[in-house]
Amino acid sequence: MARGSHREAKSAPSQRALRAGELVRHAVAEILSRGEVHDPVIQGHMITVPEVRMSPDLRLATVYVIPLGGRDEKEVLAALDRNKKYLRGEVARRVNLKFAPDIRFRLDERFDEAERIEKLLRTPAVRRDLHDREDGDD
């Protein structure tokens, strides 16, 4: 391996981190879907876990969540933070890792960002520019 190429590889998560993130995602999603967290806010919401990103040393798991319908996002995040110790213990029990990762919760804003881009693409100025480009290609 040439010098310097090792630095480029660090920008993308390793296979190990991706696999561990997926295992943690499944564990957290299962815990939440079965109602194992005894918190009225969490029990009153359907919570989707679309992604978990692991740190390279697998000691930190960033869990991205979306409450169904996008309602009460701050309350749901606060409830998850209140119960993170319990969730960490359950993840440690279900996922065979050397260390139980610390867990932090973040809102997954990919869908909001995609909607914002879609709205931009539908604006008259962008449509005109795209239409002009298509006419110029002929």
C-alpha positions, 0 to 999 in steps of 0.5 A: 500500500502506498503512503498516503493512500491509508488516509483516504481509506479512513473517510469511508467506514470499514466493513467491520464498522458497517457490520457492527452498525447494522447489528446495533441497528437491528438490536435497537429497532427490535428493542423499540418495536417490542416496547421493551423500553418502559417510557411513556413517550417512547411507548406512545410513538413508532420509532424507525431506526434507519441507520447506525454509524459506528466510530472506527474503534466501535466504541461509539454508536450514533443511532439515527431515528425518525418518529413516525410522522415526524411528530414530537421529535425533541420529546422522543430524542429526550426520552431516548437519551433518558433511557440510553443506559438501559438501551446500551445494556440491552445492545451489549447483551444482544450484540457480541462486541468486545465493548458495549458502545456508547450510544447517542441519538440523532434525528435522521434528516435525510428525508427532509433534505431530499424533500428540500432538494425536490422542491428546489428542482421544481422551482420555475428557474431550475426547470427553465435551466434544465429545459434549456440544457435539454434543448441545447443537447439536440 
